[in-house]
Amino acid sequence: MITGLKMKFRKSLLLRKGIVTILIMVVYLFGRNVALPHVVITNKGLDEMLQLASITTGGDMASNSVFSLGLTPWMTAVIIMGLFTTRQDSTFAKKSQKEQSMWQMLLALVLGVLQGLVKIMETDFEVPGLGPKLAALVVLLGGSFFVVWLASMNTQFGVGGVGAIFMSNIVMANGKMLGPGISYVLKHRQLLWPALIGGTLIMVLIIMVAVIFDRSEYRMPLKRVMVTNEYGNDIYLPIKTAPAGAMPVMFGMALVTLPQYFCQLLLVIWPDSKILNWLTTNLVINSTLGTVAYIISLLALSLAFAYVNINPEDTAEGLQKSGDYITGIAYGDETKKYIAHYMWHMGILGGLYMAVIAGCPLILGLYYPELQRMVLLPGNLMLNTTFFLVIIDQIRTLRLATRYTKILD
């Protein structure tokens, strides 16, 4: 029996990767429950919505664990570096992959120090003095980079990549968002069934819409010069309805909350600054300005990621080099314009989808403050649905290897 299990383990790539992912998740969940040294009170002044927003970006600033920063500094660094590497003729784009990774990690370190300092300033310690705070900062930075390493290992040896870390983080932290709503319903028993049925219907609707947008695509018919059989009619260039995926939700939240960390840190130096106090009050995600900024960032990032993922120039050039062409469209600029036309249309459609699911609930929170802790749930549910679909695709790909038999042993 043991020999049979060993043989199955050796032959099944999916089983090996699945076990690696489970082990990584166990380590990650364990680290989420390891407390920072000498901490007494959590987040005495840190904005509540800033804490909840950190969940969407891969962290959990509401906790006092060694993984409180999580993937947030790294992901914010990815966004900023992406701004410099989008254009192929930029200085950073010409650097090697190793150099780009080095600069990205250095930027993540700087951002981690910034976010870690804000976290420490809003936390009380058992032991007074600078030493415990510096130690906590080092632990936070070490924990953040360890989570990045776990995500990298899962990408290389497991299933789900970085998305698996995001999924587990969101699931573990959703209780903090649902807590006030559950308490309110339990106090008003007459709302139990309406809340349960309504919440279930909304959840199912969001999942269905997320699946539809993730799976639907516009197919541009292609002609392949060397293919003349019946399968030649099935060749196409796909453009997803939401070409940016769910990335704008995470990256948009990271961009909107980053100025808040800067303002809170600068307030320590200039506590009486009217400008900083105004920015700290009005840049939060649950303010009118913060909500508008987040919705605009969702639309802008949807278009930006659509361009990065499709890139009409490179796609048109690739078609020309391979000899393929879009039916009725000439090579070169005509093909590029044709692809760009549909890319922008799909990018706008995907941006509106993101804005409705992840952005509009924040508007509801402006008018009903008691719901503010729950307004990020629709966006997080959409994120988890998208990550789950990616994991399903990876599992299907890995299972393909088992459908073929060896000709020679």
C-alpha positions as CSV (number, residue, x, y, z in Angstrom):
1,M,0.0,0.0,0.0
2,I,2.8,2.4,0.9
3,T,4.6,1.5,-2.2
4,G,1.5,2.2,-4.3
5,L,1.1,5.6,-2.6
6,K,4.7,6.5,-3.4
7,M,4.3,5.5,-7.0
8,K,1.1,7.6,-7.2
9,F,2.9,10.6,-5.6
10,R,5.8,10.4,-8.1
11,K,3.5,10.1,-11.1
12,S,0.9,12.7,-10.2
13,L,2.3,16.3,-10.7
14,L,-1.1,17.7,-9.5
15,L,-0.8,15.8,-6.3
16,R,2.7,17.0,-5.6
17,K,1.8,20.6,-6.3
18,G,-1.4,20.3,-4.3
19,I,0.6,19.1,-1.2
20,V,3.1,21.9,-1.6
21,T,0.3,24.5,-1.7
22,I,-1.4,22.9,1.4
23,L,1.9,23.1,3.3
24,I,2.5,26.7,2.3
25,M,-1.0,27.6,3.4
26,V,-0.5,26.0,6.8
27,V,2.7,28.0,7.2
28,Y,1.0,31.2,6.1
29,L,-2.0,30.7,8.4
30,F,0.3,29.9,11.3
31,G,2.2,33.1,10.7
32,R,-1.0,35.1,10.7
33,N,-1.5,34.0,14.3
34,V,2.0,34.7,15.6
35,A,1.9,38.0,17.5
36,L,4.4,40.8,17.3
37,P,6.6,41.0,20.5
38,H,5.5,43.2,23.4
39,V,2.3,44.5,21.8
40,V,-0.6,45.5,24.1
41,I,-3.3,47.4,22.1
42,T,-4.0,47.2,18.4
43,N,-4.4,50.2,16.2
44,K,-5.5,52.8,18.7
45,G,-5.7,55.5,15.9
46,L,-5.3,53.7,12.6
47,D,-8.3,54.4,10.4
48,E,-10.7,51.4,10.4
49,M,-11.3,51.5,6.6
50,L,-7.5,51.7,6.0
51,Q,-7.2,48.5,8.1
52,L,-10.0,46.8,6.0
53,A,-8.6,48.1,2.7
54,S,-5.3,46.4,3.5
55,I,-7.0,43.0,3.3
56,T,-7.7,43.6,-0.4
57,T,-4.1,44.4,-1.0
58,G,-2.8,41.2,0.6
59,G,-2.2,42.4,4.2
60,D,-4.1,42.7,7.5
61,M,-3.3,46.0,9.3
62,A,-6.0,45.3,11.8
63,S,-4.0,42.4,13.3
64,N,-0.8,42.4,15.3
65,S,0.7,39.4,13.7
66,V,4.1,39.1,12.0
67,F,2.3,38.9,8.7
68,S,0.3,42.2,9.2
69,L,1.9,43.8,6.1
70,G,1.6,40.7,4.0
71,L,2.0,41.3,0.3
72,T,0.9,44.9,0.4
73,P,4.4,46.6,0.1
74,W,5.4,44.2,-2.7
75,M,2.2,44.6,-4.7
76,T,2.4,48.4,-4.4
77,A,6.0,48.2,-5.7
78,V,4.8,46.1,-8.6
79,I,2.4,48.9,-9.6
80,I,4.9,51.6,-9.4
81,M,7.5,49.7,-11.3
82,G,4.9,48.8,-13.9
83,L,4.5,52.5,-14.7
84,F,8.2,52.7,-15.6
85,T,8.4,49.4,-17.6
86,T,5.2,49.6,-19.7
87,R,6.9,51.4,-22.5
88,Q,9.5,49.2,-24.2
89,D,11.8,52.2,-24.9
90,S,12.0,53.3,-21.2
91,T,15.2,53.0,-19.2
92,F,13.8,50.4,-16.8
93,A,12.2,48.3,-19.5
94,K,15.7,47.9,-21.1
95,K,17.2,46.5,-17.8
96,S,17.5,42.8,-17.3
97,Q,14.8,40.9,-15.4
98,K,17.2,40.4,-12.5
99,E,17.8,44.2,-12.3
100,Q,14.1,45.0,-12.5
101,S,13.4,42.4,-9.7
102,M,16.2,44.0,-7.5
103,W,14.7,47.5,-7.9
104,Q,11.2,46.2,-7.3
105,M,12.3,44.5,-4.0
106,L,14.2,47.7,-2.9
107,L,11.1,49.7,-3.5
108,A,9.0,47.1,-1.6
109,L,11.4,47.5,1.3
110,V,11.0,51.3,1.3
111,L,7.2,51.0,1.2
112,G,7.3,48.3,3.8
113,V,9.2,50.6,6.1
114,L,6.6,53.3,5.5
115,Q,3.6,51.1,6.2
116,G,5.4,49.4,9.1
117,L,6.1,52.7,10.8
118,V,2.5,53.8,10.5
119,K,1.5,50.4,12.0
120,I,3.9,50.8,14.9
121,M,3.0,54.4,15.7
122,E,-0.6,53.3,16.2
123,T,0.2,50.4,18.5
124,D,1.0,50.4,22.2
125,F,3.9,48.2,23.6
126,E,4.4,46.7,27.0
127,V,8.0,47.9,27.1
128,P,8.6,51.7,26.6
129,G,11.4,53.0,24.4
130,L,12.6,52.8,20.8
131,G,14.1,49.3,21.0
132,P,10.8,47.3,21.0
133,K,9.4,49.4,18.2
134,L,12.5,48.9,16.0
135,A,12.3,45.2,16.7
136,A,8.7,45.1,15.7
137,L,9.5,47.0,12.5
138,V,12.2,44.5,11.6
139,V,9.8,41.6,12.4
140,L,7.0,43.2,10.2
141,L,9.5,43.6,7.3
142,G,10.8,40.1,7.7
143,G,7.3,38.7,7.8
144,S,6.3,40.6,4.7
145,F,9.2,39.4,2.6
146,F,8.7,35.9,3.9
147,V,5.1,36.0,2.6
148,V,6.5,37.2,-0.8
149,W,8.8,34.2,-0.7
150,L,5.9,31.8,0.1
151,A,3.9,33.3,-2.8
152,S,7.0,32.8,-5.1
153,M,7.4,29.2,-3.9
154,N,3.7,28.5,-4.5
155,T,4.0,30.0,-8.0
156,Q,6.9,27.7,-8.8
157,F,6.0,24.5,-7.0
158,G,2.3,24.7,-6.0
159,V,-1.1,25.6,-7.4
160,G,-2.7,29.0,-7.5
161,G,0.4,31.2,-7.3
162,V,0.1,34.5,-5.5
163,G,-3.7,34.2,-5.8
164,A,-3.8,31.4,-3.3
165,I,-2.2,33.7,-0.6
166,F,-4.7,36.5,-1.5
167,M,-7.6,34.0,-1.3
168,S,-6.7,32.7,2.1
169,N,-6.1,36.2,3.4
170,I,-9.4,37.5,2.3
171,V,-11.3,34.5,3.6
172,M,-9.6,34.7,7.0
173,A,-10.3,38.4,7.3
174,N,-13.9,38.6,6.0
175,G,-15.2,37.8,9.5
176,K,-14.0,41.3,10.5
177,M,-16.2,42.8,7.8
178,L,-19.2,40.6,8.5
179,G,-19.0,40.9,12.3
180,P,-21.0,44.1,12.8
181,G,-23.7,43.0,10.3
182,I,-24.1,39.7,12.0
183,S,-24.4,41.3,15.4
184,Y,-27.0,43.7,14.1
185,V,-29.1,40.9,12.6
186,L,-28.9,38.8,15.7
187,K,-30.2,41.8,17.8
188,H,-33.1,42.2,15.4
189,R,-34.3,38.6,14.8
190,Q,-37.0,39.7,12.4
191,L,-34.2,40.6,9.9
192,L,-32.6,37.1,10.1
193,W,-34.3,35.4,7.1
194,P,-34.5,38.5,4.8
195,A,-30.8,39.2,5.5
196,L,-29.8,35.5,4.9
197,I,-31.8,35.2,1.7
198,G,-30.9,38.7,0.4
199,G,-27.2,38.1,1.2
200,T,-27.2,34.7,-0.5
201,L,-28.8,36.1,-3.6
202,I,-26.4,39.0,-3.8
203,M,-23.4,36.6,-3.3
204,V,-24.6,34.3,-6.1
205,L,-25.3,37.2,-8.4
206,I,-21.7,38.6,-7.9
207,I,-20.2,35.1,-8.5
208,M,-22.2,34.6,-11.6
209,V,-21.3,38.0,-13.1
210,A,-17.6,37.4,-12.2
211,V,-17.6,34.0,-13.9
212,I,-19.4,35.5,-17.0
213,F,-16.9,38.4,-17.4
214,D,-13.9,36.1,-16.7
215,R,-15.0,33.5,-19.3
216,S,-16.6,35.5,-22.0
217,E,-14.5,36.9,-24.9
218,Y,-14.6,38.5,-28.3
219,R,-13.1,36.3,-31.0
220,M,-11.4,37.9,-34.0
221,P,-11.4,35.3,-36.9
222,L,-7.8,34.7,-38.1
223,K,-6.6,33.2,-41.4
224,R,-3.5,31.0,-41.1
225,V,-1.6,30.7,-44.4
226,M,-0.5,27.1,-44.0
227,V,-3.8,25.8,-42.6
228,T,-6.4,24.9,-45.3
229,N,-8.3,22.1,-43.7
230,E,-11.6,22.2,-41.7
231,Y,-9.8,23.4,-38.5
232,G,-8.7,26.6,-40.2
233,N,-12.2,28.1,-39.6
234,D,-11.7,27.7,-35.8
235,I,-8.6,29.9,-35.5
236,Y,-9.2,33.2,-33.8
237,L,-7.6,35.9,-31.6
238,P,-9.5,36.1,-28.3
239,I,-10.0,39.4,-26.3
240,K,-11.6,38.9,-22.9
241,T,-14.6,40.9,-21.9
242,A,-12.6,42.0,-18.9
243,P,-9.0,41.9,-20.3
244,A,-7.5,43.3,-17.1
245,G,-9.0,40.5,-14.9
246,A,-9.4,41.4,-11.3
247,M,-6.1,43.1,-10.9
248,P,-7.5,46.7,-10.9
249,V,-9.3,46.0,-7.6
250,M,-6.1,45.1,-5.8
251,F,-3.9,47.6,-7.4
252,G,-6.5,50.4,-7.3
253,M,-6.9,49.9,-3.5
254,A,-3.1,50.0,-3.1
255,L,-2.8,53.2,-5.0
256,V,-5.6,55.0,-3.2
257,T,-4.4,54.0,0.3
258,L,-0.7,54.7,-0.3
259,P,-1.0,58.5,0.2
260,Q,-2.9,57.9,3.4
261,Y,0.2,56.1,4.8
262,F,2.4,59.0,3.8
263,C,0.1,61.6,5.4
264,Q,-0.2,59.7,8.7
265,L,3.6,59.4,8.9
266,L,4.1,63.1,8.2
267,L,1.5,64.0,10.8
268,V,4.0,62.7,13.4
269,I,6.4,65.4,12.3
270,W,3.9,68.2,11.7
271,P,0.9,67.3,13.8
272,D,-0.6,70.8,13.5
273,S,-0.5,71.0,9.7
274,K,-3.9,71.9,8.4
275,I,-3.2,70.5,5.0
276,L,-2.0,67.1,6.3
277,N,-5.0,66.9,8.7
278,W,-7.3,67.7,5.8
279,L,-5.7,65.1,3.5
280,T,-5.8,62.4,6.3
281,T,-9.5,63.0,6.8
282,N,-10.5,63.3,3.1
283,L,-8.2,60.7,1.4
284,V,-9.6,57.7,3.3
285,I,-11.5,55.2,1.2
286,N,-14.8,55.9,3.0
287,S,-14.7,59.6,2.2
288,T,-16.3,61.1,-0.9
289,L,-12.9,62.0,-2.4
290,G,-11.5,58.6,-1.6
291,T,-14.4,56.8,-3.1
292,V,-14.3,58.9,-6.3
293,A,-10.5,58.3,-6.5
294,Y,-11.0,54.6,-6.1
295,I,-13.6,54.3,-8.8
296,I,-11.5,56.4,-11.2
297,S,-8.5,54.2,-10.5
298,L,-10.6,51.1,-11.3
299,L,-11.5,52.5,-14.7
300,A,-8.0,53.8,-15.4
301,L,-6.2,50.6,-14.3
302,S,-8.7,48.5,-16.3
303,L,-7.6,50.3,-19.5
304,A,-4.0,50.2,-18.5
305,F,-4.0,46.5,-17.8
306,A,-6.0,45.8,-21.0
307,Y,-3.2,47.6,-23.0
308,V,-0.5,45.7,-21.2
309,N,-2.2,42.3,-21.6
310,I,-3.1,42.7,-25.2
311,N,-0.6,45.3,-26.6
312,P,-1.9,46.0,-30.1
313,E,1.5,46.9,-31.5
314,D,3.2,43.6,-30.4
315,T,0.1,41.5,-31.3
316,A,-0.1,43.0,-34.8
317,E,3.7,42.6,-35.3
318,G,3.5,38.9,-34.1
319,L,0.7,38.2,-36.6
320,Q,2.6,39.8,-39.4
321,K,5.8,37.7,-38.6
322,S,3.8,34.5,-38.4
323,G,1.9,35.1,-41.6
324,D,-1.5,35.1,-39.9
325,Y,-4.0,37.9,-40.5
326,I,-7.4,39.1,-39.4
327,T,-10.0,38.4,-42.1
328,G,-10.5,41.5,-44.2
329,I,-7.9,43.6,-42.4
330,A,-4.5,44.6,-43.9
331,Y,-1.2,43.9,-42.1
332,G,0.5,46.6,-40.0
333,D,-1.2,49.7,-38.9
334,E,-4.7,48.6,-40.0
335,T,-4.4,45.4,-37.8
336,K,-3.0,47.4,-34.9
337,K,-5.9,49.9,-35.1
338,Y,-8.5,47.1,-35.4
339,I,-7.1,45.3,-32.3
340,A,-6.8,48.5,-30.4
341,H,-10.4,49.4,-31.2
342,Y,-11.8,46.3,-29.5
343,M,-9.2,46.4,-26.8
344,W,-10.4,49.8,-25.6
345,H,-14.0,48.8,-25.9
346,M,-13.4,45.7,-23.8
347,G,-11.2,47.6,-21.4
348,I,-14.0,50.2,-20.8
349,L,-16.6,47.5,-20.4
350,G,-14.3,45.6,-17.9
351,G,-13.7,48.9,-16.0
352,L,-17.4,49.6,-15.7
353,Y,-17.9,46.0,-14.4
354,M,-15.2,46.6,-11.8
355,A,-16.6,50.0,-10.8
356,V,-20.1,48.6,-10.3
357,I,-19.1,45.5,-8.3
358,A,-16.1,46.9,-6.3
359,G,-16.6,50.7,-6.4
360,C,-20.4,51.5,-6.1
361,P,-20.9,49.7,-2.8
362,L,-18.5,52.4,-1.3
363,I,-21.0,55.0,-2.3
364,L,-23.6,53.2,-0.3
365,G,-21.3,53.3,2.7
366,L,-21.1,57.1,2.4
367,Y,-24.9,57.4,3.1
368,Y,-25.1,54.5,5.5
369,P,-22.0,54.6,7.8
370,E,-23.2,51.5,9.7
371,L,-22.5,49.5,6.5
372,Q,-19.0,50.8,5.9
373,R,-17.3,47.7,7.2
374,M,-19.2,45.6,4.7
375,V,-18.8,47.7,1.5
376,L,-15.6,46.0,0.5
377,L,-17.1,42.5,0.6
378,P,-18.5,42.5,-3.0
379,G,-15.0,43.4,-4.5
380,N,-13.3,40.8,-2.3
381,L,-15.9,38.2,-3.4
382,M,-15.2,39.0,-7.0
383,L,-11.4,38.7,-6.4
384,N,-11.8,35.3,-4.8
385,T,-14.0,34.1,-7.6
386,T,-11.4,35.2,-10.2
387,F,-8.6,33.5,-8.2
388,F,-10.6,30.4,-7.8
389,L,-11.2,30.2,-11.6
390,V,-7.4,30.6,-12.2
391,I,-6.8,27.7,-9.9
392,I,-9.4,25.6,-11.7
393,D,-7.6,26.3,-15.0
394,Q,-4.3,25.3,-13.6
395,I,-5.7,22.1,-12.2
396,R,-7.2,21.3,-15.6
397,T,-3.9,21.9,-17.3
398,L,-2.0,19.7,-14.9
399,R,-4.6,16.9,-15.3
400,L,-3.9,16.9,-19.1
401,A,-0.6,15.3,-18.4
402,T,-2.3,12.2,-17.0
403,R,-4.5,11.7,-20.1
404,Y,-1.5,10.5,-22.2
405,T,0.0,7.1,-22.0
406,K,3.7,6.5,-22.5
407,I,4.7,4.8,-25.7
408,L,8.1,3.7,-24.4
409,D,8.7,2.8,-20.7
